Amino acid sequence: MTNEVLWLPRPDAVETTNIGKFGQWLSRREERDLTSYPALWQYSVEHLRPFWGSVWEYFGLGKTVPEHRVLADENMPDTVWFPDESFNYARSVLTAPGVDGDEVLVSGYSDTRAPVEWTADDLREAVARARAGLLSHDVGLGDRVAAWMPNIPETLALMLASASLGAVFSSCAPEFGTRAVIDRFSQIEPKILVAVDGYRYGNKEIDRTKEVREVAAALPGLRRVVTLQYLGASDPEGETWDRFCAYDDGVEFEPVTFDHPLYVLYSSGTTGLPKAIVHGHGGMAVEHAKMHSLHHDLGPGDRFFWYSTTGWMMWNYLVSAPIVGAGVVLFDGAPDPVGMWRLAEESATTYFGTSAPFLMACRSRGIEPDREADLSRLRGVGSTGAPLPPAGFDYVYEHVAPSAQLQSLSGGTDVCTGFLGGAPTVPVWRGELSCRCLGANVQAFDTDGHAVTGREGELVVVSPMPSMPVGLWGDPLRQRYRDTYLMDFPGIWRHGDWITITDRGSAVISGRSDATLNRGGVRMGTAEFYSVVESIAGVADSLVVHLDDDDEDRLMLFVACNEDVSLDDAMRRRILLTLREQLSPRHVPDSVQEVPAVPRTLSGKKVEIPVKKILKGVKPEEAISKDALANPEALRAFLR
């Protein structure tokens, strides 16, 4: 742990930030001082009913609810939130305070076409037209709408149109292969499939018309295919998007229960079928309003960007920002390390979200974003997808935005939000996640199930959150739900990460608990290992595997080097010496080998366990589904 502070809240943060104003409002209501972050967090996890009821009321999501009807049953997974309230997520997005008709609300940038800007009125009209198209095909309450679509405004309109009807939305990114798409969508049996005919990724044009037909043929119960002619195909499959959206019959909002399914997200699916994770209307609205306003300090006049595809939960997270009046910046294309920062300038982005690997790639290439673009409007920089090493923190404050608050987030698809992150009233400590998020009762458990501070333990959430899944698709008795999240510590959510919580409330994620390096009785998370290795000049990415069974104890390190750099004896010695000095002599690898690339899932996570299985002799097709990988060709080096 470190005491090095890289950013401090403004002295007047209690008066000027959203969370400060919320804390003052709640303090008056509760007749106690809740303006400091530690006091507010403690209140939020000890008094679930009044806290979440206050979020519901403060953001205008509904009328005041009696405390005992905010949370009727708090036993996971049978939690029942706001059982008496009718709600619709689309209404909360399209009618939020600050979402004015002539203000640009959605900015869409793309490698495939010219930029698109929609005002709030434009978005409402697009939703009305997509809604009319869905109605024309008898889509209604509980029906599924599948989108094999990029991160563009039309996809957002389709999601909101589905939500307005009480239909269930689900999306995959166009770069997903047909097998990956079929594995996901076939589980939910959609009535409508909306897809694009292709897309451009950088300078490469990729046609998808043949694959759309293959996917459509494999989906049971599919009634209609709609194709958005993104590349301009002359013979698109099914109905065109323009024809589908030909009529504007206005928007109405079907009142549904708080836990009515809004959309289905999917686990990575590295082995077996991906879990189909169902999130509800109310849970997403109340959680995202809390995060966007209180943690990211977003509101009217802000532009929120997070680099994502529609196949990652960060897209669902991003497009909720209008709930608090903020505009969203969408991008579909290759994440060019210079172009993304120039996009931030062009779009007037005030909060720039990305992944830890992207920031580290920019650093390793020597890119200085503040010299490439005017980033003076940035008040926040977000990083997620993997723990951001301390060197990544230094990079942001030295070369990106020295006055912005850097928020390293940790959460996931399972909750479609972050458990840990930052807040405008909390300092940024080098290499640490600044705080546990409001309402997220995150603890570190030792092997006996006791909460510990200052030492590593299993990341658990001991109290329910509204954004926890309302279920897994095809799991009516919730047995798979229990087996997935609540088995190790009955009634308590185990997330599968190693975490250390400091005495000041910040945290460090040290890697997946199922990929721990344990040599000579010294346990270490892989994130710590990568933090050291990837700070070494010339290393672009890395993967460490511990072959630990009765026959061998072998630690193998694989590194991908920067362009024009190769792993020679001098570099190998430098890596070994640095790990010995900065990490642990027991965790010096037995071998260091160069690979062209590190295999990652479609959402950008390193695949440590499947590679370990392959190295131990498991057949690749049994260890991992190649359709779950963003770069399946990266496996070849490990097969050799």
Buried (B, 14 or more C-beta within 10 A) or exposed (E): BBEEEBBEBEEEBBEEBBBBBBBBBBBEEBEEEBBBBEBBBBBBBEBBBBBBBBBBBBBEBBEEBEBEBBBBEBEBBEBBBBBEBBBBBBBBBBBBEBBEEEBBBBBBBBBBBEEBBBBBBBBBBBBBBBBBBBBBBEBEEEBBBBBBBBBBBBBBBBBBBBBBBBBBBBBBBBBBBBBBBBBBBBBBBBBBBBBBBBBBBEEEEBEBBEBBBBBBEBBEEBEBBBBBBBBEBEEBBBBBBEEBBEEBEEBEBBEBBBBBBBBBBBBBBBBEBBBBBBBBBBBBBBBBBBBBBBBBBBBBEBBBBBBBBBBBBBBBBBBBBBBBBBBBBBBBBBBEBBBBBBBBBBBBBBBBBBBBBBBBBBBBEEBBBBEBBEBEBBBBBBBBBBBBBBBBBBBBBEBBBEEBBBBBBBBBBBBBBBBBBBBBBBBBBBBBBBBBBBBBBBBBBEEEBEEBEEEBBBBBBBBBBBBBBBBBBEBEEBEBBBEBBBEBBEEBBBBBBBBBBBEBBBBBBBBBBEBBBEBEEEEBBBBBBBBBBBBBEBBBBBBBBBBBEEEEEBBBBBBBBBEEBEBEEEBBEBBBEBBEEEBBEBBBBEEBEBBEBBBBBBBBBBBBBBBBBBBEEEEBEEBBBBBBBBBBEBBEBBEE
